[in-house]
Amino acid sequence: MSKGIIYVMTTVVPGLIKIGKTGSDNFEQRMYHLERNGYSNVVGLNRKFAIEVEDYDDKEKLIDEIFSKSRVPNTELFALDIDLVVQLLSSLEGKQIYPKETTKEQSFDQAVKEMEVKGDSGFLPDGIYYLERSVKGFGKTTGKAIVEDGIFTVLKGSICGPIRGKFVPEIRKNAKIENHVLMEDVICSSPSAASWLVIGNSSNGWVEWKDEHGNRISKYRKDLCD
């Protein structure tokens, strides 16, 4: 059986990922090329997870078949939640190649938690939304967000609290925050991901965020059920 590496990468396009394979001796060179040159006219590729497995050709074909409905035709690009793919890859028998500082079990657990943060999406009407929460030892966090065409964006200038706890989702890790001030707009997959970004800890975004009239946005979930 041939041994090789199956990897998954993020791209500059939110929700669009690349799944690929390479030889065991070619991983760093392949990552170097993709991260600098892009793939199929898509740029901003960054490695997320890689695992060395036996019979990697057949395993990659199987993964392609599993996610075939999400595949961009004639490419190795997929419209998928990358943490779903990390869960699958980290469940395979093999040696984790990237990231080097964690184990397969830790990568799996991290992916599960990421999906929990992102998984409470629901309908919100277009508009402006606000968050205020006092954090012990810090003071008041304040968030302002806009929803347009179902896209929830936390706006720059929001005041973000310090991180508490060991788990930190990607939405907070990758945010540009200086002196607790969000320096750029951040698109979030759910209200709870947005509240994690601002508060610095796990929270129920449907309770934390309010509309311009002071109503918790959970009312919109209730309205849909009425």
N, C-alpha and C positions, 0 to 999 in steps of 0.2 A: 504493500500500500504506500502511496506517495504522501509525504508529509509536507504541509505548507500552511500559510497563514490566511485566515479570513478576517477582514477588517470592515469597520463602518466609520464614516466620516460625516461631519456636518458640512453644510455649504452656506454661502452668503444668503441663500433664499430660505426663509423660515419654513420648516416642515419638509424641506427637500434634502435627502441624504444620499450618500453613495455607499453601496455595499460592493466589495470587491475581494479579490484574492491575489496572492503573490507568493513567490517562493520563500522559503525560510531564510535564505541568505540575501534576499532582495528587499526586505521590508523598509529599512531606513531610506534606501534609494528611491523606492516607490513613493513613500510619504513625502520625501523632499521634492520630488517632481510634481506631485499633485498639489501640494500646499503652495507651491510657487507658480504653477502654470494653470491650475484649474483642470476641469474635465468637461468635455462636450459643451463648451461655451459658458460653463458655470464656474465662477471663481469663489475664493474665500473658503476653500476646503481646509478642514482641520481634523486630525485624527481624534477619534473618540474611544474606540475599543478595538483590540485585535487579539486573536487567539490562534495558537498553532495546533493543528489537528491532523490526525491521520486521514487519508483519503479525501483531501480537501477539495478536489474537483467535484466529486459527487456531493459533498456536503454543501458546497456553494450552489450547485444546481438545485438541490432540495430547497434551500432558503429562497432562491429566486422563484421557485414554483409556489412556495407558501405565500409570498408577497407579490405574486404576478399581477394581481388586479391593481396594485399601487405603483407599478413600474412605468416609468416614462419609456415609450417604445424605442427599441434599438439602442438603449443606454443601460448603464449600471446605476441609474438614478431612480429613487423611489420617493413617493409622497407618503412618508411614514413618520410616526413618533419614534425618534431615535432610541429612546429608552426601552421601547418594546423590543427593538432589535438587540440591544445590549442584553436584555433579559434572556433572549433566545441564545445568543452566542455564548454568554457566560454559563449557560446550562450544558454546553457541549463538553465532552471529555477532551482535555487538552491542556496546554500550558498558556496562561495569559501572558501576552507579549507587551500589551499596552492597555492601561497605564501600569507602569512598573511598581508604583508605590502601594498598590492595593492588591488584594487577592481576588479570585473569581467570586467568592462568596460576598465579599464587600462590594464588588462591582454590581452584582445582582441585587443586593439589598439597596444600594444607592439608586439603581434604576427603578426599583419598586417604589421607593419613597418619592422620587421625581414624578412618577406617574400619578401618585396620590395627590401631590401638590397641584398638578395640572388637570386632574381628572374631574373637577367639579364645575365644568363649563355649563353654560345655559344661556337662554335668551335674555338680552338686555336691550332696551330701546336706545337709539342714538341719543347722546347727551353728555353732560359733564357730571362727574361723580367725585365725592370727597371722602377722606378718611382722617380721623383724628384719634390718637390713642396715646395716653400717658404711659411712659415706660419707666419703671423704677430705676433710679440712679442715673437717668438720662434726661427726662423731661418729656415734652410733647413731640410726637411724630405727626406729620401732616402730609397727606397725599392728595394729589389732584389727578384725575384721569379723564380721558375722553373715550367714548365709544362711538365708532363710525362703521357702519356696515358690519356690525358684529365683532369688530376688532377692538380689544380693550388695551389702551395705551396709557401707561403712567407717565405723566409729564415731568420734564426737567424742572428743577426747583423744589420738588417734593423733599421733605425733611425725613431722612431715614434713620431709624434707631440702630444701635449696635447689635451685632450678631450674637445670639445666645444659643447654646447647644452645639453639639458636634456636627450634626447634619446641616449642610448649607446647600440649597438647590442651585442649579446652574443659573437661574434667573437672577439670583443675588450675587453669585460669584463673578458673573460677567458684567454686572452693572458698573458703570463709571460713577463712583461716589467719592466726593472730596469734602472733608469736614462735615460729613453726614448729609451733604446736599447732593441730590441726584443731578448729574451734569448733562444728561441727554435723555430724550424720550425712550421708553422701553416698552415694547409690545409684549403683553403677557397672555398666556394661554387660558387663564381663568381668573376670576376675582380673588381666589385664595393665593394664587401665585403672585398676584399684584400686592396683596396685603403682606405676604412674606417679604417681598422686596422692601416695602416701606417700614414695617414694624421690626423686621429682623428676627422673626421667629414664626413658628407655625401658628396659623390662625384661620378662622372661617371668614373668608372674604365676603360671603353673602350677608354676614352680620356686620362686618367692619365698615364696608363701603356704604355710603348713603347718597341719595339723589339730591338735587338742589332744594328740595322741600324738606330735607331732613329725614326722609323715609329710608329705612334699611332696604337694600336692594333685594333682599329675600322676598319682598312683597311682589316682585315681578314673577317669581316662581309660583307664588300662591295664586296670582292673577291668571296664570296659564292653566291652573288646575280648576278654576272656578267655572 
